[in-house]
Amino acid sequence: MAYVISDDCVACGTCIGECPAGAISEGDAKYNIDPNACLDCGTCADVCPSGAINPE
């Protein structure tokens, strides 16, 4: 089960450097997680200051 980034994302970029799989990319209004690359480790969710990253 991949993690997803909700509309609560403030595009701060904190998560992108923490993803060991490089599954996070910058989108227009928020960051996105590639579900095929996500390792389901939760590292990104642990560092998200807005709580916008959760398991799908």
N, C-alpha and C positions, 0 to 999 in steps of 0.2 A: 504494500500500500504506500504510494508516494505521498509526500507532503504537498500541500497547496498553499498559495499565498492569497489571502482574501483582499477585499477592497479596503480593509483597514491599513494596508501597507502605506507608509509615508515616504517610500523610496529613499530611505536613508543610506542604503548600501551596506549595512552592517553584515547582513547574511551572506552576501556574495563571496566574500573572502573566507568565510568559515566553512563553506561546502567542500568536503573532501573529493566529491565527484565532479565538481564544476558544473552542476546541474542548474544553477541559477543564472538567469540573464536579466538584463535591464529591459523593461518594457516601456511603453509610452507613459502610463500613469502609475505603474507599480512594477515590481519585479515579478518574474515568472520562474517556475520550476519545471524542468523537463521531466515528465513522469517516467520516461524510459531510462533516464540517467540517474534518477534519485535512488540513493541507497537505503532510504527509510531510517536514517540514523538519528534524525531529530536535532542535529547540531545547529541547524539554521533556526529552528524554533526556540532553542535555548537562548540564543543571542538577540532575538527580535525584540526591540524595545516597545513595539506597539502590539505585540501578541497576535500578529496577523498571519502567522504560519502555523498550520495545524495538519494532522493526518487527514487524508481525504476520506 
